[in-house]
Amino acid sequence: MTMADAKEILVGIVLGSDSDISTIESATRTFDDFGIGYELRILSAHRTPEELAEYVRDATSRSVKVFIAAAGMSAALPGVIAAHTHLPVLGVPVSSGTLGGLDALLAVSQMPPGVPVAAMTIGSPGAKNAALMAVRILALSEHGLMEKLKSFIAKQRDDVLAKDSKFRR
């Protein structure tokens, strides 16, 4: 899946398995809402290591500025991506296996010094936060994106206050 229609690809989303697509949908919807181009690839740190390394190394030539990597269990994918790039990597632990994603969360958050990966929370909420963190990173240099981000934040505030006003006396 590539979301490029006339949009520059700014985010590379990598999943270790196609079973992780439902987890990442909240991120792709967020990028669609913000009008941010992304590409989605299924590449395994363990099963397709050469193809993954090649994809990551070529990313800057395709204008990718941030990676989101979703993986479960050993969750090696975000760290392997970080080992092959200087770009920010946001890791999304996927709920799978007998530990429900806790193993993946610990794996993503335990990177060795010098190979940073930002660890998000487990599952779809983590994917949405990864997308919003990517938006914040991109808004530092992408014209007009900061205003969209500020509007999004203001809308969240207004939505909560509207609900609060129903309960105030």
Residue pairs with C-beta under 8 A, 6 or more apart in sequence:
1 28
1 39
1 40
2 9
2 38
2 39
2 40
3 28
3 31
3 32
3 37
3 38
3 39
3 40
4 37
4 39
7 35
7 36
7 37
8 37
8 63
9 37
9 38
9 39
9 62
9 63
9 64
10 36
10 37
10 38
10 63
10 64
10 65
10 66
10 134
10 138
10 142
11 31
11 36
11 37
11 38
11 39
11 64
11 65
11 66
11 67
11 68
11 131
11 134
11 138
12 38
12 39
12 41
12 55
12 56
12 59
12 62
12 64
12 66
12 67
12 68
13 24
13 27
13 28
13 38
13 39
13 40
13 41
13 67
13 68
13 69
13 70
14 40
14 41
14 42
14 43
14 52
14 55
14 67
14 68
14 69
14 70
14 77
14 81
15 21
15 24
15 40
15 41
15 42
15 43
15 69
15 70
15 71
15 77
16 42
16 43
16 44
16 45
16 69
16 70
16 71
16 72
16 75
16 77
16 94
17 42
17 44
17 71
17 72
18 42
19 96
20 70
20 71
20 72
20 94
22 124
23 70
23 92
23 94
23 95
23 123
23 124
23 126
23 127
24 40
24 68
24 70
24 92
24 127
25 124
25 127
26 124
26 125
26 127
26 128
26 131
27 68
27 92
27 127
27 128
27 130
27 131
28 38
28 40
28 131
30 128
30 131
30 132
30 135
31 37
31 38
31 131
31 134
31 135
33 152
34 135
34 145
34 148
34 149
34 152
35 148
36 134
36 135
36 138
36 145
39 62
39 64
41 55
43 51
43 52
43 55
43 77
44 52
44 77
45 52
45 71
45 76
45 77
45 79
45 80
46 74
46 76
49 80
52 77
52 80
52 81
52 84
53 80
53 84
56 67
56 81
56 84
56 85
57 84
57 85
59 67
59 85
59 87
60 85
60 87
64 87
65 87
65 88
65 137
65 138
65 141
66 87
66 88
66 89
66 90
66 134
66 137
66 138
67 78
67 81
67 85
67 87
67 88
67 89
67 90
68 89
68 90
68 92
68 127
68 130
68 131
68 134
69 77
69 78
69 81
69 89
69 90
69 91
69 92
69 117
70 77
70 91
70 92
70 93
70 94
70 127
71 77
71 78
71 91
71 92
71 93
71 94
71 104
71 108
72 93
72 94
72 95
72 96
72 97
72 101
72 103
72 104
73 96
73 97
73 103
73 104
73 107
74 103
74 104
74 107
75 91
75 93
75 94
75 103
75 104
75 105
75 107
75 108
76 107
77 91
78 89
78 90
78 91
78 92
78 108
78 111
78 117
78 119
79 91
79 107
79 108
79 111
79 115
79 117
81 89
81 117
82 89
82 111
82 115
82 116
82 117
83 115
88 118
88 134
88 137
89 116
89 117
89 118
90 117
90 118
90 120
90 130
90 133
90 134
91 108
91 109
91 117
91 118
91 119
91 120
91 130
92 108
92 120
92 123
92 126
92 127
92 130
93 101
93 104
93 105
93 107
93 108
93 119
93 120
93 121
93 122
93 123
93 126
94 101
94 104
94 122
94 123
95 101
95 104
95 122
95 123
96 104
97 103
97 104
100 122
101 122
101 123
102 122
104 122
105 119
105 121
105 122
108 117
108 119
108 120
109 119
111 117
118 130
118 133
120 126
120 127
120 129
120 130
120 133
121 129
135 145
135 148
135 149
135 152
136 149
138 145
139 145
139 146
139 148
139 149
140 146
